[in-house]
């Protein structure tokens, strides 16, 4: 079991995003620069804060608010998360622009798919339904973990609509040799033990409110849905879709989540920043630091 536990620590990120586990604590930030530029469009319509739209597999709950001439931003949460994960970012951005977060299928207040289809492409199709229903022609995507994978899948299929792409805690392609023992352990009678170990690792250094919210989210997802989400995350390869997207990009991560198959190592030319001393949910544990990075990225995207 020790080998499986180590593998979980290294790559479970593929599923929560899945999940990268944090093992080191420091307070440093680093970045690289890239010269990608892109054009912009504006949306000024202000919507009711909370509503739902019809997605391919059922109702999708959204939190939509703010207005202004600047580009709107859509946020996508991780496995076991919800739109509540982005509260600090929504409050921060809505002072000057429209900002939207929605619950992924089977999470929060969104319907679960009747066929248990949680593929990353299906999540990207849900994102398409949200953007189209809200009349958004061009916007910035911000995705965490599994939500980052969905954002990448959407950007690869609709590059003309995505003005900028920021992903945090999002895995690269997980080799089958690493994924298989994790799936086997989760499909065994040790499911509860393995998932508990996984969450304990992911939530190392979490603020109490982060810990509470994410554990509650996980407990609401049925076992079979969790297994399908994890399998879907492992099977998705983000690299082809990243190659298709030509616009501004940024990867935000922790050094302890950087492995050989990470997005940063696969695409070293994409600007990269690290934030340390947090759990897997950087944007919740250190919202001020994350919001500063987000604002700098949005300024870069909107700079003419």
N, C-alpha and C positions, 0 to 999 in steps of 0.2 A: 504493500500500500504506500510505502514511503516514496517510491518512484512516481506513482500517480499524483501524490500530494505535491511533489516538486514540480511536476509538469503543470498542475493546476496553477501553482504560484506563478509560473512563467507565462502561460498562454491562455488561461481561462478568459482573458480579455477578449478573445475573439467572440465571446458570447455575450457579453453584456453590452454589449459592447463587446462582448463578454469580457471582460474582466481583466485587467491587469492587476496584479497584486503589488502592493508597495512594501518594500523591504528596507529602504534607506530613508533617513530623514535629514534634510539640510535645508537651508533657506537661500537658494541661489537661483538666478535666472540667467538664461543664455539665449541668444538668438542668432539666426543667420539671415542674410538679406537676399532678396530676389527682386528682379526688375519687372515682373509681370504687371501689366496694366489692363484695364478694361473700362468699358463705357458704362453709363448709368441711365436709369430712368426713375421717375418719381411717382409715388402714390400718396395721395393726400386724404383719402377717405378714412374716416374714423368709424369703427364698428363697435357694437356692444361688446363689453369685456368677455362674456362667456356665451358660447353658443355651440351648435353642432352642425356638421355637414355630413352628407351621405357619401360614404366611401364604397369601394368595390365589395367590401365584406360586411358592411354595416355602418352604424353611426360612429362618427369620429368626434370626440369632444375637443373643442378648441378654446383657447383663451386668447382673445384678440382685442387689442387696445392701442391707444396712441395715434398720433397723426403728425404730419409734417411733410416737407418737401424732400426729405432725405429718403434713401432707399429703405424699404421695409426689410425686416429680418424675421426669418422663420427658424425656430429652435426645435430640435429633435432630441429626446431623452434616451437614456440607456435602457437595457433590459432591466425589468423590475422597477423602473422609474415612472415618472409621469410629468405632465406639464408643470406641476408644482416645483420640480427640480430647478426650474429657470426663473423663479420668482424674483431673485435679486437682479437678474439681467433684464427682465421685463420692466421692472420698476425703474431701472437705470436708463434704459433706452427710450421709454415712452415719454420722457420729457421733451423729446425733439423728433421722434419718428414713430412709425407704426411697428409694433413688435408682436409676434404671434408664436404661441407654443401650442402643440396639440398632443393628446394622448395617443400613443401608438396602439394599433389594434390589440385587443386583449389586455390592455393596461389602463389603469385609472378608470375613467368613466367612458371609455370607448368600448364598442362591442367586440367580442371575440369572434374570429371567423368560424363559421359552421364547419368548414372542412379542415380546421386546424392548420391552415397554410400560413406560416410565418416567415416565408422566404424574404430575404433582403429586398428582392425585386418587388414583392408584394407590398412591403413597407414603403418603397419608393413610389409605387402606384397610389398608395394612400396619400402620400405627400402631394402628388400631382392633383388628386381630387381636392385637397385642401386649397392649394394655390389657385386652381381653376375656379373653385366655388367662390373664393374671395376676390376674384378678378385681379389677381396679381400677375403682371406681365414680366416683371423683373425684380429680383430680390436677392438678399444675401442669405446663405444657409449656414447655420451653426449646429453641429451635431456632436453628441457625446456617445462614445462607445458604439453600441449597436445603432444608435441614432446617427452616428457619424458614417457608418457603413451605408445606411439608407440614403443619407445626403449625398455620398459619393455616387451611389447607383443612380440617383436622380440627375445629378450634374452630368454624368456621362451620357445620359439619354436626352437631356434638355439643356445643353450648354448655353444656348442663347438666352435662357431665362434666368440663369444663375450669375449674378454679378460678382459674387465672391463666395469662397468656400472655406470655412474654418471648422476643423475637426479636432476633438480633444479626447484622449484616452481611447482612440480608435485603432483596432488591430490591423495588421497586414494579413496576408494569406497564411493560414495555419497549415503546416504540413500534415498530411493524413496520419503519419506515424505518431504525431503528437496528439491529434484529435481523437484517435480511436480509443486509447486507454481511458480518456476522460469520459467519452460517451459510454463505454462499457461499465465504468464505475457508477455512472448515474443511472444506468438501466438495471443495475443490480439492487439488492436489498439495502445497499449502503447509501442510497440516494440522499436521505435526510442528513446523514453524517457528512457526506461529501459537500452538499450544498451549504451546510453550516460552516464547514471549514473554509469554503470559498468566500462566503460573506464576511467571516471574521478577518480574512486576509485583505479583502477589498476595502473593508471599513477601518483598517488600521490608520490611526491619526485622524479619524473623522470627528467632526463636531458632533455633539450629542443629538442635535436636531437632524443632521444628515443621517446618522446611524439609525435613528428612529424611523424616519421617513422611508429609507430604502429597505429596511427589514420588513416594514409593514407592506411595502409594495411587493416584495418577493412572496410573502405569505398569502397574498391574494391570487397568485398565479397557480393554476392547477399543475400537477406534476407533468402530465402529458404535454401541456402547452409549453412548459419550461424546457422539456426535452426537445420539442420541435424547434423552439427558438434557438437553443444552443446548437443543434445540428445545422440549422439554417445559417447561423453566424459562421460556423466552421467551414461550411461549403462555399461561402461567398468569397470570391477573389476580387478585391477592390482595384487591383493594378490596371486592368484594361480600361475600366471606367475613368480612373485618374488620368490615364494617357489621353482619353478623349476630351477631357475638360481643359480648355486653354486659359481660363481666367485666373484671377488672383487667388492664392491659396495660403493657408497657414495651418501648421500642425502644432498643437499645444499638448505637452505630455509631462511625465515625470521621468527622471533618469532611470528609476528602478523598473519602469515599464518598457524600456528600450531594449529590444532583443534583436537577433539577427534578421528576423522577418518583419520587423516593425515598418510602419509606413515611412518613417524618417530615413531608415537605412535603405529602403527600396527606392525612395525618391529624395536623395540628399539635396537636390536643388530647390525643393520647396522650403520656404522659410519655416523655421522651427524655434519654438520657445519652450523652456521648461519652468515648472513651478514645483517647488519641493515642500515637504512637511505637511502634506495633505493625504486624504484617502484618494480612492479612484475618482471621486467627485470633486475635482479641483475647483470648479465654478461655484460649488456650494460651500466648501470649507474656507476658501480664500476669495470671496466674491469681489472685493475691491481690487485685488491684484489681477484677477481674471478680467474684470470689466475694463481695466486700464489696457490690457492687451487687446481686448475686443475693440475698444474705441480706436486704438492705433491702427488696427486692421481695417476698420470701417473708413477711417480717414484716408488710408492708402487706396482703398477701393474707389472712393468717391473723388479722389484727387484727379483733376483734369490736366 
